[in-house]
Amino acid sequence: MSTPMAETRDDDGGGARPRLSRGRWALVVVGLVVLTGITAWFAWGVSSQPARWQDVGFEVISPTEAEVTFDVFLYADEPVTCYVHAMNVQYAEVGVAEVAVDPADGDEQRFTLAVPTVEEANTALVRGCAPQ
């Protein structure tokens, strides 16, 4: 004679995982479609940028100067301007600089830029690059 527990397991195919109803499956499919759409939207936004940058490092030269090194990757044939800022320990901007990037010099370029500051900087990095 079989026990009621054994009969239950035979009826639902093992019973280790609950099965999803049609409504739950519909929610799973809708969720996956929404996540795919959001991912595609972000990917399109990143791919449509004319330039991308990567901070490499910085050095505090003196209380009135910092130096930042960064790479720029160009995806268009238009020149871009990269904006750099230096910040103190309270994240207040204490210095700014900008550099023009000419695509005629190559698709990948490295810059080391001096940033004059009004007080000693704690960090310096690229704020962004935009078409001129």
VOKOL-327113 format. One record per atom (N, C-alpha, C, CB): chain; atom name; x negated, y, z negated. Coordinates in nm, 2 decimals. Last residue first. Glycine has a CB too. Example, Ala and Ser with C-alpha at 12.3 -4.5 7.8 and 13.67 -1.06 7.14 Angstrom:
2
TORVO   kette   atom       px       py       pz
TORVO       A      N    -1.28    -0.22    -0.71
TORVO       A     CA    -1.37    -0.11    -0.71
TORVO       A      C    -1.29     0.00    -0.79
TORVO       A     CB    -1.41    -0.06    -0.57
TORVO       A      N    -1.32    -0.57    -0.78
TORVO       A     CA    -1.23    -0.45    -0.78
TORVO       A      C    -1.32    -0.33    -0.78
TORVO       A     CB    -1.13    -0.45    -0.90
***
This chain:
132
TORVO   kette   atom       px       py       pz
TORVO       A      N    -3.22     6.98     3.03
TORVO       A     CA    -3.25     7.13     3.02
TORVO       A      C    -3.14     7.21     3.08
TORVO       A     CB    -3.38     7.16     3.08
TORVO       A      N    -3.08     6.71     2.84
TORVO       A     CA    -3.11     6.78     2.97
TORVO       A      C    -3.13     6.93     2.95
TORVO       A     CB    -3.01     6.75     3.07
TORVO       A      N    -3.23     6.63     2.52
TORVO       A     CA    -3.11     6.66     2.60
TORVO       A      C    -3.16     6.72     2.73
TORVO       A     CB    -3.02     6.76     2.53
TORVO       A      N    -3.31     6.45     2.23
TORVO       A     CA    -3.35     6.50     2.36
TORVO       A      C    -3.23     6.52     2.44
TORVO       A     CB    -3.45     6.39     2.42
TORVO       A      N    -3.35     6.50     1.87
TORVO       A     CA    -3.28     6.46     1.99
TORVO       A      C    -3.35     6.51     2.12
TORVO       A     CB    -3.13     6.50     1.98
TORVO       A      N    -3.52     6.52     1.65
TORVO       A     CA    -3.37     6.54     1.63
TORVO       A      C    -3.29     6.49     1.75
TORVO       A     CB    -3.34     6.68     1.60
TORVO       A      N    -3.80     6.34     1.56
TORVO       A     CA    -3.72     6.39     1.67
TORVO       A      C    -3.58     6.40     1.63
TORVO       A     CB    -3.74     6.30     1.79
TORVO       A      N    -3.96     6.45     1.25
TORVO       A     CA    -3.91     6.35     1.34
TORVO       A      C    -3.83     6.42     1.45
TORVO       A     CB    -3.82     6.25     1.27
TORVO       A      N    -4.14     6.45     0.95
TORVO       A     CA    -4.11     6.52     1.07
TORVO       A      C    -4.07     6.42     1.17
TORVO       A     CB    -4.24     6.60     1.13
TORVO       A      N    -4.15     6.51     0.59
TORVO       A     CA    -4.13     6.42     0.71
TORVO       A      C    -4.11     6.51     0.83
TORVO       A     CB    -4.02     6.33     0.69
TORVO       A      N    -4.22     6.70     0.42
TORVO       A     CA    -4.23     6.57     0.37
TORVO       A      C    -4.22     6.47     0.48
TORVO       A     CB    -4.12     6.54     0.26
TORVO       A      N    -4.40     7.01     0.45
TORVO       A     CA    -4.30     6.91     0.50
TORVO       A      C    -4.33     6.78     0.43
TORVO       A     CB    -4.30     6.90     0.65
TORVO       A      N    -4.44     7.31     0.27
TORVO       A     CA    -4.50     7.17     0.30
TORVO       A      C    -4.38     7.08     0.34
TORVO       A     CB    -4.58     7.12     0.18
TORVO       A      N    -4.29     7.58     0.45
TORVO       A     CA    -4.34     7.52     0.33
TORVO       A      C    -4.38     7.38     0.37
TORVO       A     CB    -4.23     7.52     0.22
TORVO       A      N    -4.25     7.64     0.71
TORVO       A     CA    -4.25     7.75     0.62
TORVO       A      C    -4.29     7.71     0.48
TORVO       A     CB    -4.11     7.82     0.61
TORVO       A      N    -4.45     7.51     0.99
TORVO       A     CA    -4.35     7.50     0.88
TORVO       A      C    -4.36     7.62     0.78
TORVO       A     CB    -4.37     7.36     0.80
TORVO       A      N    -4.49     7.40     1.32
TORVO       A     CA    -4.52     7.50     1.22
TORVO       A      C    -4.41     7.50     1.11
TORVO       A     CB    -4.53     7.65     1.28
TORVO       A      N    -4.59     7.11     1.45
TORVO       A     CA    -4.47     7.17     1.41
TORVO       A      C    -4.50     7.27     1.30
TORVO       A     CB    -4.36     7.07     1.36
TORVO       A      N    -4.74     6.96     1.73
TORVO       A     CA    -4.76     7.04     1.60
TORVO       A      C    -4.63     7.11     1.57
TORVO       A     CB    -4.88     7.14     1.61
TORVO       A      N    -4.70     6.65     1.87
TORVO       A     CA    -4.66     6.79     1.87
TORVO       A      C    -4.68     6.85     1.73
TORVO       A     CB    -4.51     6.80     1.92
TORVO       A      N    -4.77     6.41     2.10
TORVO       A     CA    -4.81     6.45     1.97
TORVO       A      C    -4.79     6.60     1.96
TORVO       A     CB    -4.95     6.40     1.93
TORVO       A      N    -4.59     6.19     2.31
TORVO       A     CA    -4.62     6.32     2.27
TORVO       A      C    -4.67     6.33     2.13
TORVO       A     CB    -4.50     6.42     2.29
TORVO       A      N    -4.58     5.97     2.58
TORVO       A     CA    -4.60     5.98     2.43
TORVO       A      C    -4.65     6.13     2.41
TORVO       A     CB    -4.71     5.88     2.38
TORVO       A      N    -4.34     5.84     2.82
TORVO       A     CA    -4.44     5.94     2.78
TORVO       A      C    -4.45     5.95     2.63
TORVO       A     CB    -4.41     6.08     2.84
TORVO       A      N    -4.21     5.68     3.09
TORVO       A     CA    -4.24     5.66     2.95
TORVO       A      C    -4.36     5.76     2.92
TORVO       A     CB    -4.28     5.51     2.92
TORVO       A      N    -4.20     5.77     3.35
TORVO       A     CA    -4.07     5.74     3.28
TORVO       A      C    -4.09     5.72     3.13
TORVO       A     CB    -4.02     5.61     3.34
TORVO       A      N    -4.40     6.06     3.45
TORVO       A     CA    -4.37     5.92     3.42
TORVO       A      C    -4.25     5.90     3.34
TORVO       A     CB    -4.49     5.86     3.34
TORVO       A      N    -4.41     6.32     3.53
TORVO       A     CA    -4.53     6.27     3.45
TORVO       A      C    -4.51     6.12     3.41
TORVO       A     CB    -4.55     6.35     3.32
TORVO       A      N    -4.18     6.39     3.64
TORVO       A     CA    -4.29     6.37     3.73
TORVO       A      C    -4.41     6.31     3.66
TORVO       A     CB    -4.32     6.50     3.80
TORVO       A      N    -4.00     6.45     3.43
TORVO       A     CA    -4.00     6.31     3.48
TORVO       A      C    -4.12     6.28     3.58
TORVO       A     CB    -3.87     6.28     3.54
TORVO       A      N    -4.12     6.64     3.16
TORVO       A     CA    -4.10     6.64     3.30
TORVO       A      C    -4.11     6.49     3.35
TORVO       A     CB    -4.21     6.72     3.37
TORVO       A      N    -4.00     6.78     2.87
TORVO       A     CA    -4.05     6.65     2.93
TORVO       A      C    -4.01     6.64     3.08
TORVO       A     CB    -3.98     6.53     2.85
TORVO       A      N    -4.08     7.03     2.65
TORVO       A     CA    -4.01     7.00     2.78
TORVO       A      C    -4.08     6.87     2.83
TORVO       A     CB    -4.03     7.11     2.88
TORVO       A      N    -4.02     7.05     2.30
TORVO       A     CA    -4.12     7.02     2.41
TORVO       A      C    -4.04     6.98     2.54
TORVO       A     CB    -4.22     6.91     2.37
TORVO       A      N    -4.00     7.23     2.00
TORVO       A     CA    -3.94     7.17     2.11
TORVO       A      C    -4.05     7.15     2.22
TORVO       A     CB    -3.82     7.24     2.17
TORVO       A      N    -3.96     7.26     1.64
TORVO       A     CA    -4.04     7.27     1.76
TORVO       A      C    -3.96     7.20     1.87
TORVO       A     CB    -4.19     7.22     1.75
TORVO       A      N    -3.93     7.37     1.30
TORVO       A     CA    -3.88     7.32     1.43
TORVO       A      C    -3.97     7.34     1.54
TORVO       A     CB    -3.74     7.38     1.46
TORVO       A      N    -3.92     7.34     0.94
TORVO       A     CA    -3.99     7.37     1.07
TORVO       A      C    -3.92     7.30     1.19
TORVO       A     CB    -4.14     7.33     1.06
TORVO       A      N    -3.76     7.27     0.74
TORVO       A     CA    -3.86     7.37     0.71
TORVO       A      C    -3.95     7.40     0.83
TORVO       A     CB    -3.95     7.32     0.60
TORVO       A      N    -3.45     7.16     0.64
TORVO       A     CA    -3.53     7.18     0.76
TORVO       A      C    -3.63     7.30     0.73
TORVO       A     CB    -3.45     7.21     0.88
TORVO       A      N    -3.42     6.96     0.36
TORVO       A     CA    -3.40     7.09     0.42
TORVO       A      C    -3.49     7.10     0.53
TORVO       A     CB    -3.41     7.20     0.31
TORVO       A      N    -3.46     6.73     0.21
TORVO       A     CA    -3.40     6.71     0.34
TORVO       A      C    -3.36     6.85     0.40
TORVO       A     CB    -3.28     6.62     0.34
TORVO       A      N    -3.61     6.77    -0.01
TORVO       A     CA    -3.46     6.78    -0.03
TORVO       A      C    -3.39     6.77     0.10
TORVO       A     CB    -3.43     6.92    -0.10
TORVO       A      N    -3.87     6.75     0.08
TORVO       A     CA    -3.82     6.64     0.00
TORVO       A      C    -3.67     6.65    -0.03
TORVO       A     CB    -3.89     6.63    -0.13
TORVO       A      N    -3.83     6.89     0.41
TORVO       A     CA    -3.90     6.88     0.28
TORVO       A      C    -3.83     6.77     0.21
TORVO       A     CB    -3.89     7.01     0.20
TORVO       A      N    -3.89     6.83     0.76
TORVO       A     CA    -3.80     6.85     0.65
TORVO       A      C    -3.88     6.83     0.52
TORVO       A     CB    -3.68     6.75     0.65
TORVO       A      N    -3.90     6.93     1.10
TORVO       A     CA    -3.97     6.89     0.98
TORVO       A      C    -3.88     6.92     0.86
TORVO       A     CB    -4.11     6.96     0.97
TORVO       A      N    -3.79     6.83     1.43
TORVO       A     CA    -3.78     6.91     1.30
TORVO       A      C    -3.85     6.85     1.19
TORVO       A     CB    -3.63     6.93     1.27
TORVO       A      N    -3.77     6.87     1.78
TORVO       A     CA    -3.83     6.81     1.66
TORVO       A      C    -3.81     6.89     1.54
TORVO       A     CB    -3.99     6.79     1.69
TORVO       A      N    -3.62     6.80     2.08
TORVO       A     CA    -3.62     6.89     1.97
TORVO       A      C    -3.67     6.81     1.85
TORVO       A     CB    -3.48     6.95     1.94
TORVO       A      N    -3.69     6.79     2.42
TORVO       A     CA    -3.69     6.72     2.30
TORVO       A      C    -3.70     6.81     2.18
TORVO       A     CB    -3.79     6.60     2.29
TORVO       A      N    -3.54     6.83     2.73
TORVO       A     CA    -3.61     6.90     2.62
TORVO       A      C    -3.59     6.82     2.49
TORVO       A     CB    -3.56     7.05     2.60
TORVO       A      N    -3.59     6.69     3.06
TORVO       A     CA    -3.52     6.70     2.93
TORVO       A      C    -3.60     6.78     2.83
TORVO       A     CB    -3.48     6.56     2.87
TORVO       A      N    -3.55     6.69     3.41
TORVO       A     CA    -3.63     6.72     3.29
TORVO       A      C    -3.54     6.73     3.17
TORVO       A     CB    -3.71     6.85     3.31
TORVO       A      N    -3.41     6.41     3.60
TORVO       A     CA    -3.39     6.55     3.55
TORVO       A      C    -3.49     6.57     3.43
TORVO       A     CB    -3.25     6.59     3.51
TORVO       A      N    -3.37     6.16     3.68
TORVO       A     CA    -3.48     6.23     3.74
TORVO       A      C    -3.47     6.38     3.70
TORVO       A     CB    -3.47     6.22     3.89
TORVO       A      N    -3.33     5.93     3.40
TORVO       A     CA    -3.28     6.02     3.50
TORVO       A      C    -3.40     6.10     3.56
TORVO       A     CB    -3.17     6.11     3.45
TORVO       A      N    -3.44     5.81     3.18
TORVO       A     CA    -3.35     5.73     3.26
TORVO       A      C    -3.29     5.81     3.38
TORVO       A     CB    -3.24     5.67     3.18
TORVO       A      N    -3.74     5.81     2.99
TORVO       A     CA    -3.65     5.88     3.08
TORVO       A      C    -3.57     5.79     3.17
TORVO       A     CB    -3.73     5.98     3.17
TORVO       A      N    -3.85     5.80     2.67
TORVO       A     CA    -3.82     5.71     2.78
TORVO       A      C    -3.71     5.78     2.87
TORVO       A     CB    -3.77     5.57     2.73
TORVO       A      N    -4.10     5.91     2.46
TORVO       A     CA    -3.98     5.95     2.53
TORVO       A      C    -3.97     5.85     2.65
TORVO       A     CB    -3.98     6.10     2.57
TORVO       A      N    -4.24     5.88     2.13
TORVO       A     CA    -4.23     5.83     2.27
TORVO       A      C    -4.10     5.88     2.33
TORVO       A     CB    -4.24     5.68     2.28
TORVO       A      N    -4.42     6.09     1.90
TORVO       A     CA    -4.30     6.01     1.95
TORVO       A      C    -4.31     5.98     2.09
TORVO       A     CB    -4.18     6.10     1.92
TORVO       A      N    -4.56     6.24     1.62
TORVO       A     CA    -4.59     6.16     1.74
TORVO       A      C    -4.47     6.08     1.78
TORVO       A     CB    -4.72     6.07     1.73
TORVO       A      N    -4.61     6.55     1.46
TORVO       A     CA    -4.52     6.44     1.49
TORVO       A      C    -4.56     6.37     1.62
TORVO       A     CB    -4.37     6.48     1.49
TORVO       A      N    -4.74     6.74     1.20
TORVO       A     CA    -4.77     6.69     1.34
TORVO       A      C    -4.68     6.56     1.35
TORVO       A     CB    -4.92     6.66     1.36
TORVO       A      N    -4.71     7.05     1.03
TORVO       A     CA    -4.69     6.90     1.04
TORVO       A      C    -4.71     6.86     1.18
TORVO       A     CB    -4.55     6.85     0.98
TORVO       A      N    -4.81     7.33     0.84
TORVO       A     CA    -4.81     7.26     0.97
TORVO       A      C    -4.79     7.11     0.95
TORVO       A     CB    -4.93     7.29     1.04
TORVO       A      N    -4.84     7.45     0.59
TORVO       A     CA    -4.77     7.53     0.70
TORVO       A      C    -4.77     7.46     0.83
TORVO       A     CB    -4.84     7.66     0.71
TORVO       A      N    -4.98     7.28     0.43
TORVO       A     CA    -4.85     7.33     0.38
TORVO       A      C    -4.77     7.40     0.49
TORVO       A     CB    -4.87     7.41     0.26
TORVO       A      N    -5.11     7.06     0.69
TORVO       A     CA    -5.13     7.16     0.58
TORVO       A      C    -4.99     7.20     0.53
TORVO       A     CB    -5.21     7.28     0.63
TORVO       A      N    -5.04     6.82     0.81
TORVO       A     CA    -5.17     6.87     0.83
TORVO       A      C    -5.21     6.97     0.72
TORVO       A     CB    -5.18     6.94     0.97
TORVO       A      N    -4.88     6.53     0.77
TORVO       A     CA    -4.87     6.66     0.72
TORVO       A      C    -5.02     6.72     0.72
TORVO       A     CB    -4.82     6.66     0.57
TORVO       A      N    -4.77     6.33     1.05
TORVO       A     CA    -4.88     6.36     0.95
TORVO       A      C    -4.86     6.51     0.90
TORVO       A     CB    -5.02     6.34     1.02
TORVO       A      N    -4.58     6.06     1.18
TORVO       A     CA    -4.60     6.20     1.15
TORVO       A      C    -4.72     6.21     1.05
TORVO       A     CB    -4.48     6.27     1.09
TORVO       A      N    -4.47     5.83     1.44
TORVO       A     CA    -4.53     5.87     1.31
TORVO       A      C    -4.54     6.02     1.29
TORVO       A     CB    -4.66     5.81     1.29
TORVO       A      N    -4.28     5.76     1.63
TORVO       A     CA    -4.40     5.68     1.61
TORVO       A      C    -4.46     5.71     1.48
TORVO       A     CB    -4.50     5.70     1.72
TORVO       A      N    -3.94     5.76     1.74
TORVO       A     CA    -4.04     5.82     1.65
TORVO       A      C    -4.16     5.72     1.63
TORVO       A     CB    -3.98     5.86     1.51
TORVO       A      N    -3.83     5.75     2.06
TORVO       A     CA    -3.87     5.66     1.95
TORVO       A      C    -3.97     5.73     1.86
TORVO       A     CB    -3.92     5.52     2.00
TORVO       A      N    -3.56     5.83     2.28
TORVO       A     CA    -3.68     5.86     2.21
TORVO       A      C    -3.70     5.76     2.10
TORVO       A     CB    -3.68     6.00     2.16
TORVO       A      N    -3.42     5.85     2.60
TORVO       A     CA    -3.42     5.79     2.47
TORVO       A      C    -3.55     5.82     2.41
TORVO       A     CB    -3.39     5.63     2.48
TORVO       A      N    -3.21     6.03     2.84
TORVO       A     CA    -3.34     6.00     2.78
TORVO       A      C    -3.32     5.93     2.64
TORVO       A     CB    -3.42     6.13     2.76
TORVO       A      N    -2.96     6.05     2.95
TORVO       A     CA    -3.07     6.07     3.04
TORVO       A      C    -3.21     6.03     2.98
TORVO       A     CB    -3.07     6.21     3.09
TORVO       A      N    -2.71     5.80     2.87
TORVO       A     CA    -2.80     5.91     2.82
TORVO       A      C    -2.92     5.92     2.92
TORVO       A     CB    -2.85     5.88     2.68
TORVO       A      N    -2.56     5.59     2.94
TORVO       A     CA    -2.54     5.71     3.02
TORVO       A      C    -2.63     5.82     2.97
TORVO       A     CB    -2.39     5.75     3.01
TORVO       A      N    -2.61     5.39     2.75
TORVO       A     CA    -2.66     5.37     2.89
TORVO       A      C    -2.65     5.50     2.97
TORVO       A     CB    -2.60     5.26     2.96
TORVO       A      N    -2.46     5.47     2.53
TORVO       A     CA    -2.60     5.46     2.52
TORVO       A      C    -2.67     5.46     2.66
TORVO       A     CB    -2.65     5.34     2.44
TORVO       A      N    -2.20     5.44     2.63
TORVO       A     CA    -2.25     5.57     2.58
TORVO       A      C    -2.40     5.58     2.58
TORVO       A     CB    -2.19     5.60     2.44
TORVO       A      N    -2.18     5.17     2.69
TORVO       A     CA    -2.17     5.27     2.80
TORVO       A      C    -2.22     5.40     2.76
TORVO       A     CB    -2.02     5.28     2.85
TORVO       A      N    -2.20     5.07     2.43
TORVO       A     CA    -2.31     5.04     2.53
TORVO       A      C    -2.30     5.13     2.65
TORVO       A     CB    -2.29     4.89     2.59
TORVO       A      N    -1.96     5.16     2.32
TORVO       A     CA    -2.09     5.21     2.27
TORVO       A      C    -2.21     5.18     2.37
TORVO       A     CB    -2.13     5.13     2.13
TORVO       A      N    -1.78     5.02     2.48
TORVO       A     CA    -1.78     5.17     2.48
TORVO       A      C    -1.91     5.22     2.42
TORVO       A     CB    -1.66     5.21     2.39
TORVO       A      N    -1.84     4.75     2.43
TORVO       A     CA    -1.86     4.80     2.57
TORVO       A      C    -1.87     4.96     2.57
TORVO       A     CB    -1.75     4.75     2.66
TORVO       A      N    -1.76     4.74     2.16
TORVO       A     CA    -1.90     4.72     2.20
TORVO       A      C    -1.93     4.77     2.33
TORVO       A     CB    -1.93     4.57     2.19
TORVO       A      N    -1.49     4.79     2.19
TORVO       A     CA    -1.57     4.88     2.11
TORVO       A      C    -1.72     4.87     2.15
TORVO       A     CB    -1.55     4.86     1.96
TORVO       A      N    -1.42     4.56     2.34
TORVO       A     CA    -1.40     4.69     2.39
TORVO       A      C    -1.48     4.80     2.32
TORVO       A     CB    -1.25     4.73     2.38
TORVO       A      N    -1.48     4.36     2.15
TORVO       A     CA    -1.55     4.36     2.28
TORVO       A      C    -1.53     4.50     2.35
TORVO       A     CB    -1.49     4.25     2.38
TORVO       A      N    -1.29     4.42     1.95
TORVO       A     CA    -1.43     4.43     1.93
TORVO       A      C    -1.52     4.43     2.05
TORVO       A     CB    -1.48     4.31     1.84
TORVO       A      N    -1.05     4.37     2.10
TORVO       A     CA    -1.08     4.50     2.04
TORVO       A      C    -1.23     4.52     2.02
TORVO       A     CB    -1.00     4.53     1.92
TORVO       A      N    -1.07     4.09     2.15
TORVO       A     CA    -1.06     4.19     2.26
TORVO       A      C    -1.10     4.33     2.21
TORVO       A     CB    -0.92     4.19     2.32
TORVO       A      N    -1.08     3.99     1.89
TORVO       A     CA    -1.19     3.97     1.97
TORVO       A      C    -1.19     4.07     2.09
TORVO       A     CB    -1.20     3.83     2.03
TORVO       A      N    -0.81     4.07     1.81
TORVO       A     CA    -0.93     4.12     1.74
TORVO       A      C    -1.06     4.11     1.82
TORVO       A     CB    -0.95     4.04     1.61
TORVO       A      N    -0.66     3.91     1.98
TORVO       A     CA    -0.65     4.06     1.99
TORVO       A      C    -0.77     4.12     1.92
TORVO       A     CB    -0.52     4.11     1.92
TORVO       A      N    -0.74     3.65     1.89
TORVO       A     CA    -0.76     3.70     2.03
TORVO       A      C    -0.76     3.85     2.04
TORVO       A     CB    -0.66     3.63     2.13
TORVO       A      N    -0.64     3.66     1.63
TORVO       A     CA    -0.78     3.64     1.65
TORVO       A      C    -0.82     3.69     1.79
TORVO       A     CB    -0.81     3.49     1.64
TORVO       A      N    -0.36     3.70     1.68
TORVO       A     CA    -0.44     3.80     1.61
TORVO       A      C    -0.59     3.79     1.63
TORVO       A     CB    -0.41     3.80     1.46
TORVO       A      N    -0.30     3.46     1.80
TORVO       A     CA    -0.29     3.58     1.88
TORVO       A      C    -0.36     3.70     1.81
TORVO       A     CB    -0.14     3.62     1.89
TORVO       A      N    -0.35     3.28     1.59
TORVO       A     CA    -0.44     3.28     1.71
TORVO       A      C    -0.43     3.40     1.79
TORVO       A     CB    -0.40     3.15     1.79
TORVO       A      N    -0.13     3.36     1.43
TORVO       A     CA    -0.27     3.38     1.38
TORVO       A      C    -0.37     3.38     1.50
TORVO       A     CB    -0.31     3.28     1.27
TORVO       A      N     0.08     3.27     1.59
TORVO       A     CA     0.07     3.41     1.55
TORVO       A      C    -0.07     3.45     1.51
TORVO       A     CB     0.17     3.45     1.44
TORVO       A      N     0.04     3.00     1.59
TORVO       A     CA     0.03     3.07     1.72
TORVO       A      C     0.01     3.22     1.69
TORVO       A     CB     0.15     3.05     1.81
TORVO       A      N    -0.17     2.91     1.31
TORVO       A     CA    -0.04     2.92     1.38
TORVO       A      C    -0.06     3.00     1.51
TORVO       A     CB     0.07     2.98     1.29
TORVO       A      N    -0.45     2.70     1.25
TORVO       A     CA    -0.39     2.84     1.27
TORVO       A      C    -0.26     2.83     1.35
TORVO       A     CB    -0.49     2.93     1.34
TORVO       A      N    -0.49     2.45     1.00
TORVO       A     CA    -0.47     2.49     1.14
TORVO       A      C    -0.41     2.63     1.15
TORVO       A     CB    -0.39     2.39     1.22
TORVO       A      N    -0.74     2.41     0.75
TORVO       A     CA    -0.61     2.44     0.79
TORVO       A      C    -0.60     2.49     0.93
TORVO       A     CB    -0.54     2.55     0.70
TORVO       A      N    -0.97     2.15     0.73
TORVO       A     CA    -0.95     2.29     0.76
TORVO       A      C    -0.80     2.31     0.80
TORVO       A     CB    -1.04     2.33     0.88
TORVO       A      N    -0.94     1.88     0.64
TORVO       A     CA    -1.05     1.96     0.59
TORVO       A      C    -1.03     2.11     0.62
TORVO       A     CB    -1.18     1.92     0.65
TORVO       A      N    -0.74     1.70     0.74
TORVO       A     CA    -0.71     1.80     0.64
TORVO       A      C    -0.82     1.89     0.59
TORVO       A     CB    -0.64     1.74     0.53
TORVO       A      N    -0.72     1.48     0.90
TORVO       A     CA    -0.84     1.49     0.82
TORVO       A      C    -0.82     1.60     0.71
TORVO       A     CB    -0.96     1.53     0.90
TORVO       A      N    -0.48     1.49     1.05
TORVO       A     CA    -0.61     1.47     1.12
TORVO       A      C    -0.73     1.50     1.03
TORVO       A     CB    -0.61     1.56     1.23
TORVO       A      N    -0.24     1.50     0.92
TORVO       A     CA    -0.29     1.63     0.97
TORVO       A      C    -0.43     1.61     1.03
TORVO       A     CB    -0.29     1.73     0.86
TORVO       A      N    -0.18     1.23     0.85
TORVO       A     CA    -0.08     1.31     0.92
TORVO       A      C    -0.14     1.43     0.98
TORVO       A     CB     0.03     1.35     0.83
TORVO       A      N    -0.39     1.13     0.70
TORVO       A     CA    -0.36     1.07     0.83
TORVO       A      C    -0.27     1.16     0.91
TORVO       A     CB    -0.30     0.93     0.82
TORVO       A      N    -0.36     1.28     0.47
TORVO       A     CA    -0.48     1.30     0.55
TORVO       A      C    -0.46     1.24     0.69
TORVO       A     CB    -0.60     1.23     0.49
TORVO       A      N    -0.12     1.18     0.37
TORVO       A     CA    -0.13     1.32     0.41
TORVO       A      C    -0.25     1.35     0.50
TORVO       A     CB    -0.14     1.41     0.28
TORVO       A      N    -0.18     0.92     0.31
TORVO       A     CA    -0.08     0.95     0.42
TORVO       A      C    -0.09     1.09     0.46
TORVO       A     CB     0.06     0.92     0.36
TORVO       A      N    -0.36     0.95     0.11
TORVO       A     CA    -0.41     0.89     0.23
TORVO       A      C    -0.31     0.92     0.34
TORVO       A     CB    -0.43     0.74     0.22
TORVO       A      N    -0.19     1.05    -0.09
TORVO       A     CA    -0.30     1.13    -0.04
TORVO       A      C    -0.35     1.08     0.09
TORVO       A     CB    -0.41     1.13    -0.15
TORVO       A      N    -0.01     0.84    -0.14
TORVO       A     CA     0.04     0.96    -0.08
TORVO       A      C    -0.07     1.05    -0.02
TORVO       A     CB     0.13     1.04    -0.17
TORVO       A      N    -0.18     0.53    -0.05
TORVO       A     CA    -0.14     0.63    -0.15
TORVO       A      C    -0.09     0.75    -0.08
TORVO       A     CB    -0.26     0.67    -0.24
TORVO       A      N    -0.05     0.22     0.08
TORVO       A     CA    -0.14     0.34     0.09
TORVO       A      C    -0.09     0.44    -0.01
TORVO       A     CB    -0.13     0.40     0.23
TORVO       A      N    -0.09    -0.12     0.00
TORVO       A     CA     0.00     0.00     0.00
TORVO       A      C    -0.09     0.12     0.00
TORVO       A     CB     0.10     0.00    -0.12
***
